[in-house]
Amino acid sequence: MHNIWNSSSGFFLWVGSTVFFKITNPKGVENSKICDSINAGITPEELYKKLGHPIKHLEINGENWVYFRSHPVAAGLIRARIDKTGRKVLVLKCWEDKMPNWDLTKNN
């Protein structure tokens, strides 16, 4: 018996009791590898060159957040907080289930 289940990250194929997973989100895998090497002080434009265009923009409690594709099995999306002028990345969080990689707001 064969069953196929699609997700936004890939698809699963069940063959008997064996499950195969094919990743169809290679940009998310690449972003997850790159993200940990990004240093504080990067501009939004430089961040977009490294991670691609954000897939989501949100304003949360007056803060501007942008979200990028991440590894298909990650707990959440890669996210960055951008200052109000749009010229500076204040926070970078590569893994939802870990502390931010860096947070410039705590140095003020």
Buried (B, 14 or more C-beta within 10 A) or exposed (E): EEEEEEEEBBEEBEEEEEEEBEEEBEEBBBBBEBBEEBEEEBEBEEBBEBBBEBBEEEEEEEBBBBBBBBBBEBEEBBBBBBBEEEEBBBBBBBBEEEEBBBBBEEEE
